Amino acid sequence: MRIRSTHNMSRRSLLRGAVAGSAVTVSLPFLDCMLNDSGTAMAAGAPLPVRFGTWFWGLGHTPGHGVEEKPATSPGINFLGEPAALNRHKDVINFLGKFNMPLDGRSNYPHESGWIASRTGSAPDKDKEIPATTFDLLIADKIGNKNRLKTIDISCTNNPNDSYSARGTYTRTAAEISPTTLYMRLFGSDFVDPNKADFTPDPRVIVRQSVLSAVKEERQQFMKQIGAADRAQLDEYFTSIREIENQLEVQLQKPAPNEACHIIPPPEVSDLVGGTAGVEIAQVQSTHETFARMLAMAVACNQTSVFNVTFSNSGSSLRKAGESLTHHSLSHEERVDPELGLQPQTSWFNTRSMDSLATFIDVFASIREGDGTLLDNTLLIAGSETGDAENPFY
């Protein structure tokens, strides 16, 4: 049974404040006082909003190491070795596989044709062509127009071009690659300065002082007007914001001097197998987890209804620290272990990708919303671009 406040709060309630001359806002998640008595709709009767997101990773699964084969479509799913972490969410997952893409007589462009056709319904006629609008933007046109941010696109690879959302060939979305920049968009985007037209707030100042300090008085007043359950939910929400700020503050600090450390020139692209330096998997996973928590707050607070996450690019440039071989190059060149029936190092990367997808789902499932969770009100499509790099015909 929910004990609700007698005060009806607006879904658009915001907490406002200022840090170092910059305006900041803190949007609020769904609270009991904003909903009907059963927590299934808004207090005025409007349904809870639905959300849509995509989660993309490169190079798929090793065939036979994704899900247990079933003779026919039926309830129940058993994730095998590489995506085993998803078993904790198997009751809310539908797994669709063994797709093929008709090229209609057109050429196949590796690591391009697959994602383009699966997201637009049309195979490209030439390299880099995106012949139609990707489905995430078609959905955003329907459900995202009332949000402050129509879509949020993020990439964990430190490359804004690793984005799989586009209106067409020349209008591919640039993904956000910095958690700090996303933080500024979510909390400090309405900055003002009466004396300087091009003033830009210093993210280090805002993160260090915390948006929560900036809205302290409004926050305290608001907490007096809501019930115990809502106060507990907001305590969790505010704690999560501060934890993210603490993590960002560490990233913004200048590292301590180290005389033994010397800058060396970057390697030539031709010196690396696969032609790319890639990105370290540990850093990608850390960035992804920070992004996941921030994105979940943005979605829960109705700042956006549509999002796209790129964990790794379609050719997967992921690599281990200190290694030059990337996930991509390993998938083509690593020998199959005859006892395991797979490429061990390649499979290791596949597993890390699925571990992170499970973490992403964990975050959305942990946020209470009405009579369920944020995950209950979100349709997430996680997909890759190819099935087996070793066998280009798979």
N, C-alpha and C positions, 0 to 999 in steps of 0.2 A: 504493500500500500504506500502511495506517495503522499507526503504531507506538503501541500503546496502553499506558496505565499498568497496572501489575499491581494497583493499588488500585481496587476497585469503589466508585464514588461514588454516593450517593443522588441521584435526580432532584430531591429536595426540599432539597438542600443550600442553605443560606443563609449569607451573611456578615453578622454582626451587630455593631453598635457603637453609639456614642452621640455626639451633638453637642449641646452646651449643655443637657444634661439631658434630651435627647430621644432616644429609641431610634430607630435607623434600621436598615433591612435592605436587603441587596442580593441579589436572586435571581440565579441562574445560568442561562445558556442551556444547551442540549444540548451536552455535550462527548463526545469519543470514549470516554472512560472510563465513560460512562453507557450506551453503546450496544453492540450486538453487533459482531462482527468486521467485518461488511460495512457497518455504519452504516445499516441499514435498519429496525431495531427497537431496543427497549430491551434492556439486557443480560439481563434476566430473561425476555425473549421477548414482552413486551407491545408492540403496535404504536406507532409514533410518533403523537402526537395530531394530529387534524385541526382546522383553524381555519376560521372563517367570518367574513366582514366585508362591509359595504356602504360604498359611496362615492357620495355624492349631489351633483349639481350642478344648477343651474337653467337652463332654457331650451334644453337639448339642443344639436343641431347645425342649421346651415342645410341644408335639404334639398338633396341633390346634392353636398354638400361634407363628407360624413362618410366614407363608404367607396365604393370602386369597385363599381358594380353587377355582379352575376353572374347568369347565366341560371338557375342551379340551385345548391343547397347542395353545397359541395365544400370540400376543404382549401384553405388559402391565403386571405389577406386583404390588401387594400391600402388603408390609411388615406389619405384625401385631405387637402386643405389644413388644415382646422381641427384634426383629431386626428392630424396627421402625426407628432407626437412619439411616438405609440403604435406606430409601425412597428418600433421597436427591440424591442418585446415581442410582435409579432404572432403569433409561433409559439406563444404560450401564451394567446392571447385567442380567445374565440368572440364574434362580434358578432351580436346579435339586434336586429332593427328592424322598422319598419312595423307596429307593434302598433296595435290599436284597442281601445277600452274600451266594451263594451255598457253602457248606462246603465239598462237594464231599466225605461224609462219615467220615470226619476228626472231631476232637474235636474242640469245640469253646473255645478259650482262651480270657477271658474278657479283654477288652481294649488293646488287641494285634491283634487278628485275623482281626478286622475291618479295622484298618489303614493299616495293611500289605497287605491284599487282595485288598483294594481300590487303593493302590499305586504300587502294583506289578502285579496284575491280578491273583495271586495265593494264596490260603489259606495255612497257615503253617501246617505242619504235626506234629509238636511238639512245645511246649512252647518256645518262644523267637526265633524261626526259622524265617529267612527272606529268602524265597526260590528263589527270583529273584531280579534284580535291580529295584529300584524305578524309576518311570517315569521321575522325575526331572533330574536325572543323565543321562538318555538316551537322554533327550532334551539338556542337557549341552554338551554332546558329539557332538552334531550337531551344536550348535550355540555359545558355550562358549569357544572354543579353542583359539580364538584370543584376549580374554580379559586377563588382568593382573591377575584377580582372576576368576577362572572358575566358582565357585559358592561362595556365601556368605550364611552361615547358622547361624541363631541367635535364641536364646531362651531367653524369658523374665522371666523364672522361676528360674534363678540362678543355673540351673543344666544342664551341657553340654550334659548329656545323654537324655535329652528331645529333641530328634531330630528324624525326620521321613524321613530321607534320608539315603540310604545304597546301597552298591554294593551287599551285601549278609549278612549272619548271623554275620560274624566276621569283617565286614568292615562298621559298622554303623558310620555315620559322627558325630563328636563331634561338637556341636553347640557353637558359641561364646556367652558368657553370660555377658561380660563386655563392655559397650559403650566406655570406655576409651581404652580398648585393640583394639576394632574395629577402633577407631579414629587413633591409632598408625599404624594399618595396612593400612589405607587409605592414611594417610599423612606422616607418619614417618618411613615407612618400609625400606627405602634405607639408613639407618643411617650408618655412617662410622666413624672410629677413627684411625688415623695413628699410635697410640702408644699402643693400647690395643685391642687384637684380639677379646675378648669376651665382649667388651663394649656394654652396653645396655642403650639407652637414658632414662632419667627420664621423664615419661609422665607429671609430674607436671610442669616441666620446659617448655616443648613444648606447653602444653595447656595454661600456663600462658603467655608466650611470644607470642603465636599465630603463626600459620603457615603463616598467612597473613602478619605479620611483617617481617618474614623471606624472603618472596618473594616480598617485597614492591617495590623495584626498577623495577623488571621485570613486576610487575603488573601495575605500572604507565606507563611504556613504552608501554605495550600491550594495555592499555586503549586509548592511543593516536591514535592507528591504526585502531580502529573499529568505527562503526557508533553509533548514539545516542541510537537506540533500543537495540543494543548489550551491550552498557555501562549500560543501565538501568537493563538489565537482569543480568549482572555480579554484579551490585551493590546489587541486591536481593540475589544472590548466596553467595557473600562474607559476607553479613549481616547474612545470615543463618549459615554460618560456625562459625562466631564469637559468635552468640547466643548459639550454641552448646558448644563451648569452655568455655563460661561463666558458663554454666550449669555443665560441667564436672569439672571445677575448684572448684566449691562449693563442689562437691562430693569428691574431692581429699583432701580437707582441713581437718585438725584434729579438731574435735569438741572441744568446750570450756570445761574446767574442770567443773564438777558438783559433789559436795561432797555427794549429796543425791542419786547419781546413783551408784549402786553396781552390779557387775556381779553375776548372779545366774546361777547355772548349768542348762543345757537344760533338758527339761522333757524327761522321758523315752518314747520310741515309744509306749509301751503298755499302757501308761497313756492317750493316745489320741484316740478318736473315729476315726476309719478309718485307724489307724496305721501310720499316717504321720502328721508331724507338719505343712506341707503346706507352702505356701508363701502368703504374704499379697497382696490383690488385688490392693490396692493403689500404692504399690511399683511396681508391675507388670505393671500397666497402665503407670506409669511414665517412667519406663525403656523402655516400648514399644514405647512410643511417641518419646523418644530420638533416639532409634534405627531406627524408621520409617524415621525420617528426615535424618539421616546419610545414611541409605540404599538408599533412593531416590537420594541423591547426588551421591553416588557410581554408581548407575544405569545410571543416567543422564550423568555422565562423562565417561561412557563406561568402567568402571573398572570391571564390571561384567555384564552378561546378564541373569544370573539365580540366584535365591535366594529362601531361605526357611525361614519362620518365624514361630516359635512356641510361641503362646500367653500363652497357658496353656497345660499341658500334657494330655494324653488321658484319664487318670483317674481324671483329674482336682483337683489338691491339693490346689486350691485357697481357701483363708479364709479371713475373716474380721479381722482387727487389734483387738487383745485382745480376739479373739474367738478361741476355739480349734476345733470346728466342721468345716470340710472342705466342699467345694462344692460337692465333691464326696460323703462324708458320708451323707450329707443332701439329696442328690438326691435319696438315698436308704431309708432313715429313716424318713424324714419329712412327715408329714401328708398333704394330699391334702385339701386345703381350699374348702369346698363345694360350697361356693358362687363364688369364683374366678375360680374354676375348675383347679387349679394348685397348686404346692408347692411354696409358696411365696418367701422363702429365696433362694431356688434353682433357681427360675425364675429370681430373682434379679441378681445372678451371670451370668446367661445366657444373660441378658440384658447388663451387663457391658462388656461382651465379644464382643457383637455386636456393642456397642458404640465404642470400640477400633478398630474394623475392619473398621467402617465408618471413623474414624480418619485416619487410614492408607491410605484409598482410597483418603481422602481429600488431604493428603500430595502429593501423586503422581499426582493428578489432578491439583495441584497448580503450577506445574513446566511447564513453556512453552517450547515446543519443536517443532520447525518448524512451521507448520500451525496449530498445535494442542497442546496437552499436553503430558507429559511423560506417563500418564495413557492411552492415545490413542494408544501408541506403546508398551503396556504391557498387556500380558494375565496373569491374576491372578486367581488362583484356590483356593478358601477358602473352607475348609471342616473340618468335625469333624469325630468322630469314632463311635458314637452311637446316637440313637435318643431319647430313653427314659429309663433312668437308673432304674426308679421305676418298669417298665415293661420290663424284660429282653428279652421278645419275640418280642418287637416292633422293 
